[in-house]
Amino acid sequence: MYTKIKRGMDIVFSGLFLLAGAIPLLVVALLVKIDSQGPALFKQERLGKDGKPFWIYKFRSMVVGAEKTGSGVYSGRNDARVTKIGKILRATSIDELPQLINILKGEMSFIGPRPALTYHPWKFEEYTEEQKKMFAVRPGVTGWAQVNGRKEVEWPKRIEMNVWYVEHMSFLLDVKIFFKTILKVFTNADNVNSTETAKKREG
């Protein structure tokens, strides 16, 4: 029952935020375009509910082709690939706002396991059956792992927390995650990759 209620709230609030924030979002998009060459939006294939790939949207905060240069999927402090406006967008998490579109489309939720790349930390078929439980719900803009270590947590532990969330998902838990997320955003805590958090699986 809560899954249906949650989806209803996602539709209502993502629609309202997109309408109310249309002009500010356009301003941010313009600033991204002025700051560096390339599109205002960055799209990337991620694993969604049931392991199905989808395109996630963000405001572009790095130079075009950043994934193929430097440290790849990891971005540390003073990463030269991050644009000037990108530093601000990342520090304030404004770069995540285009995911309101993903939420409205039904690909994501406000709260849920953060969607992993299709190839990192592993391909979908390389997850264990226990780990695959995290794909039983729509991925979120924020989640239990994000408010309990965020980018500092190694992937196996992060996935363990995602599975725990799926098994304990409730309105009160989502409210708790929401307010903890607000605190994390204002303090910009755990928002930088200091080390690699995933290792390639053998076999």
C-alpha positions as CSV (number, residue, x, y, z in Angstrom):
1,M,0.0,0.0,0.0
2,Y,2.8,2.5,0.9
3,T,4.5,1.8,-2.5
4,K,1.3,3.2,-4.2
5,I,1.0,6.1,-1.9
6,K,4.7,6.9,-2.3
7,R,4.4,6.9,-6.1
8,G,1.4,9.2,-5.8
9,M,3.4,11.7,-3.7
10,D,6.4,11.4,-6.2
11,I,4.1,12.4,-9.1
12,V,2.5,15.3,-7.2
13,F,5.6,16.9,-5.7
14,S,7.9,16.4,-8.7
15,G,5.2,18.0,-10.9
16,L,4.8,20.9,-8.6
17,F,8.6,21.5,-8.2
18,L,9.1,21.4,-11.9
19,L,6.4,24.0,-12.4
20,A,7.4,26.2,-9.6
21,G,11.1,26.0,-10.4
22,A,10.9,26.2,-14.2
23,I,12.6,29.7,-14.4
24,P,15.3,29.0,-11.8
25,L,16.1,25.7,-13.6
26,L,16.4,27.5,-16.9
27,V,18.7,30.1,-15.3
28,V,21.0,27.3,-14.0
29,A,20.9,25.6,-17.4
30,L,22.0,28.9,-19.0
31,L,24.8,29.4,-16.5
32,V,26.1,25.8,-17.3
33,K,26.1,26.6,-21.0
34,I,27.9,29.9,-20.5
35,D,30.5,28.4,-18.2
36,S,31.8,25.7,-20.5
37,Q,31.2,24.1,-23.9
38,G,28.7,21.3,-24.1
39,P,25.0,20.6,-23.2
40,A,23.4,22.0,-20.0
41,L,22.1,18.5,-19.1
42,F,24.2,15.5,-18.6
43,K,22.6,12.1,-19.1
44,Q,24.0,8.8,-18.0
45,E,22.7,5.2,-18.1
46,R,21.9,3.8,-14.7
47,L,20.3,0.6,-13.3
48,G,16.7,1.2,-12.2
49,K,13.9,-0.9,-10.8
50,D,14.3,-4.6,-11.5
51,G,17.8,-3.9,-12.9
52,K,16.4,-2.2,-16.0
53,P,18.6,0.6,-17.5
54,F,17.4,4.1,-17.8
55,W,18.9,7.5,-18.5
56,I,19.4,9.7,-15.4
57,Y,19.5,13.5,-15.8
58,K,21.8,16.0,-14.1
59,F,23.0,19.5,-14.7
60,R,26.4,19.0,-16.3
61,S,29.1,19.8,-13.7
62,M,32.1,18.5,-15.5
63,V,33.7,19.0,-18.9
64,V,32.4,16.9,-21.8
65,G,33.9,13.4,-21.9
66,A,35.0,13.5,-18.2
67,E,34.3,9.8,-17.6
68,K,36.9,8.9,-20.1
69,T,39.7,11.0,-18.6
70,G,41.4,11.4,-15.2
71,S,40.1,9.2,-12.5
72,G,37.0,8.0,-14.5
73,V,33.9,7.6,-12.3
74,Y,35.7,8.9,-9.2
75,S,35.9,12.7,-8.6
76,G,38.1,13.9,-5.7
77,R,38.8,17.4,-4.4
78,N,40.1,19.9,-6.8
79,D,39.3,17.7,-9.8
80,A,40.3,19.6,-12.9
81,R,37.4,18.1,-14.8
82,V,34.8,20.0,-12.7
83,T,33.8,23.3,-14.1
84,K,33.6,26.5,-12.2
85,I,29.8,26.5,-12.0
86,G,30.0,22.8,-11.5
87,K,31.7,23.2,-8.2
88,I,28.8,25.2,-6.9
89,L,26.2,22.8,-8.3
90,R,27.9,19.8,-6.7
91,A,28.4,21.5,-3.3
92,T,24.7,22.5,-3.2
93,S,23.4,19.3,-4.9
94,I,21.6,21.5,-7.4
95,D,23.1,19.3,-10.2
96,E,20.6,16.6,-9.1
97,L,17.5,18.7,-9.7
98,P,16.8,17.5,-13.3
99,Q,16.1,14.1,-11.7
100,L,12.6,15.6,-11.0
101,I,12.0,14.6,-14.6
102,N,13.1,11.0,-13.9
103,I,10.7,11.0,-10.9
104,L,7.8,12.3,-12.9
105,K,8.5,9.6,-15.6
106,G,8.4,6.9,-13.0
107,E,12.0,5.9,-13.3
108,M,13.0,7.2,-9.9
109,S,11.6,8.3,-6.5
110,F,12.6,11.1,-4.2
111,I,13.9,8.5,-1.8
112,G,15.3,5.0,-2.5
113,P,18.6,3.3,-3.2
114,R,20.8,5.6,-5.3
115,P,21.0,4.1,-8.9
116,A,24.3,2.6,-9.8
117,L,26.0,2.8,-13.1
118,T,25.3,-0.1,-15.5
119,Y,29.0,-1.1,-15.2
120,H,30.1,0.2,-11.8
121,P,30.6,-1.1,-9.2
122,W,29.5,-4.2,-11.3
123,K,27.2,-5.2,-14.1
124,F,23.7,-6.2,-12.9
125,E,24.3,-10.0,-13.4
126,E,27.4,-9.8,-11.1
127,Y,25.4,-8.7,-8.1
128,T,24.5,-11.6,-5.7
129,E,20.8,-12.5,-5.3
130,E,20.8,-10.8,-1.9
131,Q,22.3,-7.6,-3.3
132,K,19.8,-7.6,-6.2
133,K,17.1,-7.0,-3.6
134,M,18.0,-3.3,-3.7
135,F,16.5,-3.2,-7.3
136,A,13.1,-4.2,-6.0
137,V,12.1,-0.5,-5.7
138,R,12.6,2.6,-7.7
139,P,16.0,4.2,-7.1
140,G,16.0,7.5,-5.4
141,V,17.6,11.0,-5.5
142,T,18.7,10.3,-1.9
143,G,18.6,7.2,0.3
144,W,19.6,5.4,3.4
145,A,23.2,4.9,2.2
146,Q,23.5,8.6,1.2
147,V,22.7,9.8,4.8
148,N,25.0,7.2,6.3
149,G,28.3,7.9,4.7
150,R,27.4,8.8,1.2
151,K,30.5,8.7,-1.1
152,E,32.8,7.6,1.7
153,V,31.1,4.1,2.1
154,E,32.5,1.2,0.1
155,W,30.0,-0.3,-2.3
156,P,29.4,-3.7,-0.6
157,K,28.4,-1.8,2.6
158,R,26.4,0.7,0.6
159,I,24.5,-2.0,-1.1
160,E,23.9,-3.7,2.2
161,M,22.3,-0.5,3.5
162,N,20.2,-0.2,0.3
163,V,18.9,-3.8,0.9
164,W,18.1,-2.9,4.5
165,Y,16.1,0.1,3.3
166,V,14.1,-2.0,0.9
167,E,13.3,-4.4,3.6
168,H,12.3,-1.7,6.1
169,M,10.8,1.0,3.7
170,S,8.1,3.1,5.4
171,F,6.7,6.6,5.5
172,L,8.5,7.4,8.8
173,L,11.8,6.1,7.5
174,D,11.5,8.2,4.3
175,V,10.7,11.3,6.5
176,K,13.9,10.5,8.5
177,I,16.0,10.2,5.4
178,F,14.5,13.4,4.0
179,F,15.5,15.5,7.0
180,K,18.9,13.9,7.3
181,T,19.5,14.7,3.6
182,I,18.7,18.3,4.1
183,L,21.3,18.4,6.9
184,K,23.9,16.7,4.6
185,V,23.2,19.1,1.8
186,F,23.6,22.2,4.0
187,T,26.9,20.8,5.6
188,N,28.1,19.3,2.3
189,A,29.1,16.2,4.3
190,D,30.6,13.1,2.7
191,N,30.3,14.6,-0.8
192,V,33.8,13.8,-2.1
193,N,35.3,10.5,-3.1
194,S,38.5,10.2,-1.2
195,T,39.3,6.6,-2.3
196,E,37.9,4.0,-4.7
197,T,34.9,2.3,-3.1
198,A,34.6,-0.7,-5.4
199,K,36.9,-3.4,-6.6
200,K,36.5,-5.5,-9.7
201,R,35.0,-8.9,-9.0
202,E,37.0,-12.0,-10.1
203,G,35.5,-14.7,-12.1
